Amino acid sequence: MRVLLKISWEALAENWDWLFDVKVLDFICDSLKDLLKENIQIAIFIWWWNIFRWTDWNSLWIDRVSLDYMWMLSTIMNWIALSEYLQKNKINSKLMTATKIDCVWERFDKKVALKYLDEKNVVIFSWWMWNPYFTTDTGWVLKALEIEANMIIKLTMVDGVYDKDPKKFSDAKMYKEITYDEVLSKNLKVMDSTAIALARDNKLILKIANLSKLWSIKNTILADEWTKVG
């Protein structure tokens, strides 16, 4: 089985800080080791906000396209930090991206990426598309299809897909299983519509889980405890 994880920044940071929470990183490392022992191939895609993304670009003199490029460039340090942490925990990792920076990582090539995964490396994908205006959701689904992943998992700070915001409504209902067509028709904020359509058309399974409540990422892959979209 081949899985592409998408980890949101708030799941990795503590108290809305911009730094990694070491306790969460240790948990992720333990989970990755567990998965690799089970011959589950893992790639990681981090959604990581930063100072430029918090900026209201409408109020600035900076062009939106230029600001998006600034955002992409400023995220590079986060993927390097994650790769270093995995290496220090004796997990082999490879950094690949849509653009080439020789001293840091290599440009994405499907055959090379699959070779790394077969060799039990955790492959970290940084900047996903290198195109302004495209969301992380679209890049995530596209990368999953490129590496022929069986499943994509979104690890965030919510338990699954709800009919409305559970932080605002106490009666919010969580779906155990839902189709992509239902997600679109109900206008549920799972992913952007382009990513949903891409996943639906290619029959890609999506699971959404709360990273802070997991005892094992493997449990998310194998169990039906969390929301499954497909």
NULUM-673335 format. One line per 8 residues: number of its first residue (from 0); their letters; for each residue x, y, z of C-alpha. Coordinates in Angstrom, 3 decimals. Each point is the difference from the previous one (the first is absolute). Layout:
# residues N
NUM = a = X/Y/Z; ...
//
This chain:
# residues 230
0 = mrvllkis = 0.000/0.000/0.000; 1.173/3.509/-0.808; -1.356/2.971/1.974; 0.508/3.742/-0.335; -0.446/1.898/3.282; -0.930/3.647/0.109; 0.809/1.563/3.350; -1.384/3.426/0.811
8 = wealaenw = 2.210/2.554/1.694; -2.245/0.343/3.074; 0.342/-3.735/0.615; 3.784/0.404/0.184; 0.227/3.292/1.875; -0.820/0.669/3.623; -2.081/2.986/1.126; -0.094/1.427/-3.531
16 = dwlfdvkv = 3.760/0.354/-0.041; 1.925/-0.190/-3.264; 2.388/-2.586/1.409; -0.296/-3.766/0.007; -1.360/-1.665/3.118; 2.642/-2.630/0.806; -2.532/-2.233/1.783; -2.084/-0.199/-3.172
24 = ldficdsl = 3.076/-0.619/-2.127; 1.042/-2.874/2.286; -3.468/-1.507/-0.354; 0.193/0.302/-3.793; 3.443/-1.625/-0.056; -1.231/-2.934/2.109; -3.010/-0.403/-2.293; 2.138/0.106/-3.147
32 = kdllkeni = 2.315/-2.695/1.361; -3.057/-2.123/0.750; -1.353/0.469/-3.521; 3.316/-0.812/-1.664; 0.210/-3.256/1.969; -3.400/-0.918/-1.469; 1.318/0.723/-3.521; -2.314/2.988/-0.385
40 = qiaifiww = 1.645/2.578/-2.223; -0.291/3.556/1.265; 0.325/3.390/-1.648; -0.650/3.256/1.867; -1.450/3.248/-1.173; -0.027/2.821/2.558; -2.414/2.869/-0.122; 1.965/2.670/1.824
48 = wnifrwtd = -1.074/3.613/0.409; 2.481/2.765/0.616; 0.382/3.743/0.463; -0.694/0.844/-3.638; -3.141/-2.122/-0.184; -1.455/1.779/3.020; 0.332/3.278/-1.882; -3.062/1.540/-1.631
56 = wnslwidr = 1.385/0.292/-3.499; -2.948/2.174/-1.095; 1.305/2.797/2.216; 3.588/-0.141/-1.268; 1.807/1.483/-2.937; 1.452/-3.473/-0.732; -1.510/-1.827/-2.943; -1.946/-3.166/0.959
64 = vsldymwm = 2.187/-2.218/-2.184; 3.196/1.375/1.551; -1.437/-0.447/3.482; -0.875/-3.628/-0.750; 3.591/-0.597/-1.107; 1.207/1.573/3.257; -2.267/-2.387/1.875; 1.355/-3.004/-1.881
72 = lstimnwi = 3.615/0.980/0.598; -0.509/0.722/3.693; -1.415/-3.497/0.606; 3.224/-1.691/-1.120; 1.582/0.152/3.466; -2.880/-1.986/1.492; 0.451/-3.005/-2.269; 3.738/0.022/0.567
80 = alseylqk = -0.615/-0.001/3.766; -2.401/-2.944/-0.248; 2.424/-1.995/-2.135; 2.807/0.671/2.486; -2.163/-1.151/2.903; -0.834/-3.249/-1.781; 3.667/-0.614/-0.778; 0.977/0.560/3.640
88 = nkinsklm = -2.588/-2.610/0.942; 1.566/-2.491/-2.428; -2.756/0.281/-2.590; 1.362/0.316/-3.515; -1.685/2.858/-1.828; 0.235/1.631/-3.390; -1.025/3.548/-0.895; -1.538/0.536/-3.426
96 = tatkidcv = -1.620/3.092/-1.443; -1.508/1.460/-3.152; 3.030/2.246/-0.426; 3.691/-0.766/0.324; 2.257/1.218/2.801; 3.116/-2.159/-0.294; 1.432/0.590/3.473; -3.256/-0.919/1.766
104 = werfdkkv = -2.089/-2.437/-2.036; -0.621/-1.411/-3.419; -2.667/0.679/-2.558; -2.961/-2.371/0.072; 0.215/-2.950/-2.361; -2.643/-2.706/0.310; 2.314/-2.944/-0.688; 2.568/1.252/2.507
112 = alkyldek = -2.679/0.693/2.626; -1.426/-3.518/-0.355; 3.510/-1.438/0.269; 0.567/1.902/3.263; -3.318/-1.237/1.374; 0.843/-3.586/-0.958; 3.264/0.418/1.915; -1.968/0.980/3.151
120 = nvvifsww = 0.800/3.688/-0.111; -2.586/2.480/1.185; -0.377/2.426/-2.908; -0.788/3.604/0.932; -1.541/2.118/-2.726; 0.743/3.692/0.131; -1.226/2.572/-1.975; -2.703/-2.018/-1.682
128 = mwnpyftt = -0.671/1.821/-3.281; 1.932/3.266/0.028; -2.994/1.774/-1.517; -1.750/3.014/1.539; -3.750/-0.232/0.699; 0.028/-3.801/0.293; -0.938/-1.287/3.438; 1.847/-2.528/2.125
136 = dtgwvlka = -3.000/-2.311/-0.386; 0.342/-0.160/-3.765; 3.750/-0.540/0.204; -0.449/-2.725/2.628; -2.522/-1.997/-2.029; 2.023/0.434/-3.178; 3.152/-1.290/1.711; -1.910/-2.992/1.403
144 = leieanmi = -1.143/-0.916/-3.492; 3.491/0.457/-1.408; 1.492/-2.484/2.479; -3.005/-2.349/-0.339; -0.932/0.230/3.674; -2.794/-2.275/1.240; -1.162/2.508/2.588; 0.447/3.584/1.128
152 = ikltmvdg = -0.277/0.944/3.675; -0.534/3.504/1.302; 1.289/0.355/3.560; -1.320/3.171/1.535; -1.689/1.214/3.204; -3.549/-1.197/-0.743; -1.364/-3.526/0.382; -1.404/-0.327/-3.500
160 = vydkdpkk = -2.553/1.494/-2.394; -2.949/1.794/1.612; -3.219/1.407/-1.407; 0.983/3.343/1.579; 2.849/1.486/1.996; 0.279/-2.035/3.247; 1.857/2.851/1.681; -3.016/2.270/-0.444
168 = fsdakmyk = -2.904/-2.447/0.204; -0.324/-2.569/2.790; -2.521/-2.013/-2.011; 2.348/-0.446/-2.977; -0.234/-3.503/-1.445; 3.092/-1.926/-1.084; -0.218/-2.236/-3.042; 1.599/-3.431/0.371
176 = eitydevl = -0.077/-0.450/-3.745; -0.984/2.364/-2.783; 0.417/0.206/-3.776; 1.811/2.759/-1.857; -3.249/0.869/-1.790; -1.685/0.532/3.373; 2.906/2.170/1.141; -0.468/2.190/-3.086
184 = sknlkvmd = -3.803/0.143/0.160; 0.022/0.853/3.728; 2.842/2.488/-0.498; 1.999/-1.568/2.830; 3.422/1.542/0.589; 2.072/-3.153/-0.446; 2.186/1.128/-2.884; -0.428/2.488/-2.803
192 = staialar = -2.358/-1.087/-2.793; 2.791/-0.596/-2.523; 1.775/-2.420/2.345; -3.266/-1.772/0.864; -0.888/-0.519/-3.660; 3.512/-1.251/-0.752; -0.105/-2.499/2.871; -3.530/-1.128/-0.892
200 = dnklilki = 0.738/-0.537/-3.676; 3.039/-2.122/0.869; -1.719/-1.953/2.822; 2.542/1.146/2.589; -0.936/-0.808/3.612; 0.291/2.846/2.510; 0.031/-0.311/3.798; -0.081/2.948/2.374
208 = anlsklws = 1.122/-0.331/3.620; 1.004/2.037/3.016; 3.761/-0.358/0.506; -0.234/0.976/3.670; -2.359/-2.922/0.737; 1.802/-2.764/-1.857; 1.882/-2.764/1.712; 1.316/-1.159/-3.334
216 = ikntilad = -0.053/1.268/-3.561; -0.175/-3.660/-1.015; -3.318/-0.206/1.823; -1.301/2.804/-2.201; 0.938/-1.907/-3.121; -1.452/-3.335/1.081; -2.943/0.937/2.258; -3.399/1.542/-0.785
224 = ewtkvg = 0.041/2.273/3.032; 0.519/3.156/-2.021; -1.839/1.543/-2.934; 0.496/-1.764/-3.321; -0.713/1.873/-3.229; -0.177/-1.831/-3.295
//
